[in-house]
Amino acid sequence: MNDFPYLLVRAVRGLGTVLDVALALNVQPSQVRRWIAGVELPPSERLGEYKACLEALCTGRRAA
């Protein structure tokens, strides 16, 4: 199971807006919406980095 969309939703709920998550990941808000909808996933070489950032956002820690 791919938990990436779930992490995105948790981060959006925690931060308040898709824009906040997009800024944290340095991507466009429309890209975040496509990932949440499952239309596409980020490149596999960046997936680990994005997951780490989202997990940090969801737990209140700062990503490095």
C-alpha positions, 0 to 999 in steps of 0.5 A, a space after each residue: 500500500 502506498 501511504 504517500 497520499 495519506 501523508 499528504 492529507 495529514 500534512 494538509 490537515 495539520 498545516 491548513 492548506 494545500 499551498 502550505 504543503 506545496 511550499 514545504 515540498 517546493 512544488 506547485 499546489 496543483 501537483 500536491 492535489 494530483 498526488 492526493 487524488 492518486 493521478 500520479 506520484 512524485 518521481 521515485 528518486 524524490 519520494 523518500 525525501 518527500 515522505 520524510 518531509 511530510 512525516 516531519 510536518 505531521 509530527 511537528 518536527 522540522 525537516 532537515 
